[in-house]
Amino acid sequence: MELCPYGDDLWFWAMAVLNGTKINVVRDNLKMQSSFVDVAKSGALWIENAKWRNDWQIQNLLKFYPILKQRVIFDSNEYWEIRYKSHEDSQRLGASGAGSYGRLAIFKAKVINDFVKKHKIQSVIEWGCGDGNQLSLAQYPQYIGLDVSPCVIESVKRRFANDKSRAFYEVSDFLENPSSAELGLSLDVMYHLVDDENFKSYMRNLFTHAQKFVIIYSSNKDQPHTQHVRHRQFSSWVQKNAVEWKFKTMIPNAYPYDINKPNESSFCDFYVYEKQK
């Protein structure tokens, strides 16, 4: 009553976060109903809270429970699990996003398929396989797809159930009994690793479990963008922490980013690394 007298919803939210209770937004959860209450006479909390009271109450909660700020930091793993679970295909694009569909997907597939053929690659491991649409265009002899989302792993297992050359694992399960492949892939993942520790762990895994080559399709600059996008100059990490790997080539995007065509262009390019013998 002292911190949040007009915001029972804010209070319940804060208590849920403090107790580690997960909150899921239910689809189609809002239904308008007629009200028989004359709010002009009785008053209403939403009227009162519209007068900046929600802001005041949130500040009270954050000040009294400083751990709240730590608990509500963006979790990229959780973000993708929720996104894959709740995605609605309104633009004929899967939850993996525009980069795995249309001309961008075709461009990426051609570059990687040509590379696999030219270097006679027999095995590929991809860190962040997504919904499998990009993989449907791939020509890999053997493939392991990894993702942090249990939901999407179950989905791609069903999608490629009849293809014995493909195997899929949650990252945590794979690392309990890891293997390696000649080519390590990271496609449209790097700039989603907003947390520093997640980024470092991802980079170590990407290079540790590749035998000959690593291909990264991403931006390569330090620049924050949105909640689930953080551009990083990953090449600096490679230079400092994966010294046995040599930068081989950069393949520019055939469709560089165009603000007027966000679903048909990209700020990513291909970066190829080769392991020194």
C-alpha positions as CSV (number, residue, x, y, z in Angstrom):
1,M,0.0,0.0,0.0
2,E,3.0,2.3,0.5
3,L,4.8,1.5,-2.7
4,C,2.1,0.6,-5.1
5,P,-1.4,1.6,-3.8
6,Y,-3.0,2.0,-7.2
7,G,-1.2,-0.8,-9.2
8,D,-2.2,-4.3,-8.2
9,D,-1.0,-5.5,-11.6
10,L,2.4,-3.9,-11.1
11,W,2.7,-5.4,-7.6
12,F,1.8,-8.9,-8.8
13,W,4.3,-8.6,-11.7
14,A,7.1,-7.5,-9.3
15,M,6.4,-10.4,-6.9
16,A,6.3,-12.9,-9.8
17,V,9.7,-11.6,-11.1
18,L,11.2,-11.7,-7.6
19,N,10.1,-15.3,-7.1
20,G,11.3,-16.4,-10.5
21,T,7.9,-17.1,-11.9
22,K,7.8,-17.1,-15.7
23,I,5.2,-15.0,-17.3
24,N,3.7,-16.0,-20.7
25,V,1.5,-13.7,-22.8
26,V,-1.6,-15.7,-23.8
27,R,-2.6,-15.2,-27.5
28,D,-6.0,-13.6,-28.1
29,N,-6.3,-12.8,-24.4
30,L,-8.2,-9.5,-24.7
31,K,-11.9,-9.3,-25.1
32,M,-13.9,-6.2,-24.8
33,Q,-17.0,-6.4,-22.6
34,S,-19.7,-3.9,-21.7
35,S,-19.4,-2.2,-18.3
36,F,-22.4,-1.4,-16.1
37,V,-20.3,0.8,-13.8
38,D,-20.5,4.6,-14.3
39,V,-16.8,5.4,-13.9
40,A,-17.6,9.1,-14.1
41,K,-19.2,8.7,-10.6
42,S,-17.3,5.9,-9.1
43,G,-13.8,6.6,-10.6
44,A,-11.5,3.9,-12.0
45,L,-7.9,2.9,-11.5
46,W,-7.0,3.2,-15.2
47,I,-8.1,6.9,-15.1
48,E,-6.0,7.6,-12.0
49,N,-2.9,5.6,-13.3
50,A,-3.0,7.5,-16.6
51,K,-1.9,10.5,-14.6
52,W,1.7,9.3,-14.4
53,R,1.0,7.1,-11.3
54,N,2.2,3.9,-13.0
55,D,5.6,5.6,-13.6
56,W,5.8,6.7,-10.0
57,Q,4.8,3.2,-8.7
58,I,7.3,1.4,-10.9
59,Q,10.0,3.7,-9.7
60,N,9.0,2.9,-6.1
61,L,9.2,-0.8,-6.8
62,L,12.6,-0.6,-8.5
63,K,14.0,1.5,-5.7
64,F,12.7,-0.7,-2.9
65,Y,13.6,-4.0,-4.7
66,P,16.9,-3.2,-6.6
67,I,17.2,-6.8,-7.6
68,L,14.2,-6.3,-10.0
69,K,16.5,-4.5,-12.4
70,Q,18.8,-7.5,-12.6
71,R,16.0,-9.9,-13.0
72,V,14.4,-8.1,-16.0
73,I,17.5,-8.0,-18.1
74,F,16.9,-9.3,-21.7
75,D,17.4,-13.0,-22.0
76,S,18.1,-13.9,-25.7
77,N,17.5,-17.6,-25.1
78,E,14.1,-17.0,-23.6
79,Y,13.3,-14.4,-26.3
80,W,13.8,-17.0,-29.1
81,E,11.9,-19.8,-27.3
82,I,8.9,-17.4,-26.8
83,R,9.2,-16.2,-30.4
84,Y,9.2,-19.7,-31.9
85,K,6.2,-20.7,-29.7
86,S,4.0,-17.7,-30.4
87,H,5.0,-16.8,-34.0
88,E,2.2,-16.0,-36.5
89,D,3.0,-16.2,-40.2
90,S,1.4,-13.0,-41.2
91,Q,3.9,-12.2,-44.0
92,R,4.8,-15.7,-45.1
93,L,7.9,-15.5,-43.0
94,G,8.8,-18.0,-40.4
95,A,10.0,-17.0,-36.9
96,S,13.6,-17.2,-38.0
97,G,12.9,-13.9,-39.9
98,A,13.3,-12.5,-43.4
99,G,16.9,-13.5,-43.7
100,S,15.9,-17.2,-44.0
101,Y,13.3,-16.6,-46.7
102,G,13.0,-15.2,-50.3
103,R,16.0,-13.9,-52.2
104,L,18.2,-13.6,-49.1
105,A,17.8,-17.3,-48.3
106,I,18.6,-18.2,-52.0
107,F,21.7,-16.0,-52.0
108,K,22.9,-17.5,-48.7
109,A,22.3,-21.0,-49.9
110,K,24.2,-20.5,-53.2
111,V,27.2,-19.1,-51.4
112,I,27.4,-21.9,-48.9
113,N,26.5,-24.7,-51.3
114,D,29.2,-23.5,-53.7
115,F,31.7,-23.4,-50.9
116,V,30.8,-26.9,-49.7
117,K,31.2,-28.3,-53.2
118,K,34.4,-26.5,-54.0
119,H,36.2,-27.6,-50.7
120,K,34.6,-31.0,-50.7
121,I,33.1,-30.5,-47.3
122,Q,31.6,-33.7,-45.8
123,S,30.1,-32.4,-42.6
124,V,28.5,-29.2,-41.4
125,I,27.5,-28.0,-37.9
126,E,25.3,-25.0,-37.6
127,W,25.0,-23.0,-34.3
128,G,21.5,-21.6,-34.5
129,C,19.6,-23.6,-37.1
130,G,16.3,-21.8,-36.6
131,D,13.1,-23.0,-38.2
132,G,14.8,-25.0,-40.9
133,N,13.7,-22.9,-44.0
134,Q,17.3,-22.0,-44.8
135,L,18.3,-25.6,-44.4
136,S,15.7,-26.7,-46.9
137,L,17.9,-25.1,-49.6
138,A,21.2,-26.6,-48.4
139,Q,23.2,-29.3,-50.0
140,Y,25.3,-30.8,-47.2
141,P,26.4,-34.4,-47.1
142,Q,26.0,-34.5,-43.3
143,Y,24.6,-31.9,-41.0
144,I,24.1,-31.1,-37.3
145,G,21.7,-28.3,-36.4
146,L,21.8,-26.7,-33.0
147,D,19.6,-24.2,-31.3
148,V,18.8,-22.9,-27.8
149,S,15.1,-23.2,-28.4
150,P,13.6,-26.7,-27.4
151,C,10.4,-25.7,-29.4
152,V,12.2,-25.1,-32.7
153,I,14.4,-28.2,-32.3
154,E,11.3,-30.4,-32.0
155,S,9.8,-28.6,-35.0
156,V,12.8,-29.2,-37.3
157,K,13.1,-32.8,-36.1
158,R,9.6,-33.4,-37.4
159,R,10.2,-31.4,-40.6
160,F,13.3,-33.4,-41.6
161,A,12.3,-36.7,-40.0
162,N,12.8,-38.7,-43.2
163,D,16.3,-37.2,-43.9
164,K,18.9,-39.3,-42.1
165,S,21.7,-37.0,-43.1
166,R,20.3,-34.3,-40.7
167,A,20.5,-34.4,-36.9
168,F,19.2,-31.7,-34.5
169,Y,20.0,-31.0,-30.8
170,E,19.5,-28.4,-28.2
171,V,22.8,-26.7,-27.6
172,S,22.9,-27.8,-23.9
173,D,22.2,-31.4,-24.9
174,F,24.9,-31.4,-27.6
175,L,27.6,-30.0,-25.3
176,E,27.1,-32.9,-22.9
177,N,28.4,-35.2,-25.7
178,P,29.9,-32.9,-28.3
179,S,31.3,-33.7,-31.7
180,S,32.8,-31.7,-34.5
181,A,32.4,-31.1,-38.2
182,E,34.6,-29.8,-41.1
183,L,32.6,-26.6,-41.4
184,G,31.1,-24.5,-38.6
185,L,28.2,-22.2,-39.6
186,S,26.8,-19.1,-37.9
187,L,24.0,-17.5,-40.0
188,D,22.1,-14.4,-38.8
189,V,22.9,-15.2,-35.2
190,M,25.9,-13.2,-34.0
191,Y,24.0,-9.9,-33.8
192,H,21.4,-11.4,-31.6
193,L,23.9,-12.3,-28.8
194,V,23.3,-9.2,-26.8
195,D,24.8,-10.6,-23.6
196,D,28.6,-10.6,-23.4
197,E,29.0,-14.0,-21.8
198,N,26.6,-15.6,-24.2
199,F,28.6,-14.1,-27.1
200,K,31.9,-15.3,-25.8
201,S,30.5,-18.8,-25.1
202,Y,29.0,-19.0,-28.5
203,M,32.2,-17.9,-30.2
204,R,34.2,-20.5,-28.3
205,N,31.8,-23.3,-29.3
206,L,31.6,-22.2,-32.9
207,F,35.4,-22.4,-33.4
208,T,36.2,-25.2,-31.1
209,H,33.9,-27.7,-32.8
210,A,34.9,-26.8,-36.4
211,Q,37.8,-28.8,-38.0
212,K,38.6,-26.9,-41.2
213,F,36.5,-23.8,-41.8
214,V,34.1,-21.4,-40.1
215,I,31.6,-19.3,-42.1
216,I,29.9,-16.4,-40.3
217,Y,27.1,-14.4,-41.9
218,S,26.6,-11.3,-39.8
219,S,27.4,-7.6,-39.4
220,N,30.9,-6.9,-38.2
221,K,30.8,-3.6,-36.3
222,D,30.2,-2.5,-32.7
223,Q,26.8,-0.8,-32.6
224,P,23.7,-1.3,-30.4
225,H,20.5,-1.5,-32.3
226,T,17.4,-2.8,-30.6
227,Q,16.5,-5.0,-27.6
228,H,17.3,-8.3,-29.4
229,V,19.9,-6.9,-31.8
230,R,23.5,-5.9,-30.9
231,H,26.0,-5.5,-33.7
232,R,29.5,-6.7,-32.8
233,Q,32.9,-6.6,-34.4
234,F,33.3,-10.3,-33.9
235,S,36.5,-10.3,-36.0
236,S,38.4,-8.7,-33.1
237,W,37.4,-11.6,-30.8
238,V,38.6,-14.1,-33.4
239,Q,41.9,-12.3,-33.8
240,K,42.5,-12.3,-30.0
241,N,41.0,-15.6,-29.0
242,A,41.2,-18.0,-32.0
243,V,44.7,-17.4,-33.1
244,E,45.0,-20.7,-35.1
245,W,42.2,-19.4,-37.4
246,K,43.1,-17.2,-40.3
247,F,40.6,-14.9,-42.0
248,K,40.2,-16.2,-45.6
249,T,37.7,-13.9,-47.4
250,M,34.7,-11.7,-47.1
251,I,31.8,-12.1,-49.5
252,P,29.6,-9.0,-49.7
253,N,25.8,-9.3,-49.6
254,A,24.1,-9.3,-53.0
255,Y,21.3,-7.3,-51.4
256,P,22.9,-4.7,-49.0
257,Y,20.5,-3.2,-46.5
258,D,17.8,-0.9,-47.9
259,I,15.6,0.8,-45.4
260,N,12.8,0.7,-47.9
261,K,13.1,-3.1,-48.3
262,P,13.9,-4.4,-44.8
263,N,12.6,-7.9,-45.6
264,E,14.6,-8.2,-48.9
265,S,17.9,-6.8,-47.8
266,S,20.4,-7.3,-45.0
267,F,23.3,-5.6,-43.2
268,C,25.1,-9.0,-43.1
269,D,28.1,-10.2,-45.2
270,F,29.9,-13.6,-45.3
271,Y,33.2,-13.9,-43.4
272,V,35.2,-17.1,-44.0
273,Y,37.9,-18.4,-41.6
274,E,40.3,-21.3,-42.2
275,K,42.1,-23.3,-39.5
276,Q,45.9,-23.3,-39.9
277,K,47.6,-26.7,-40.0
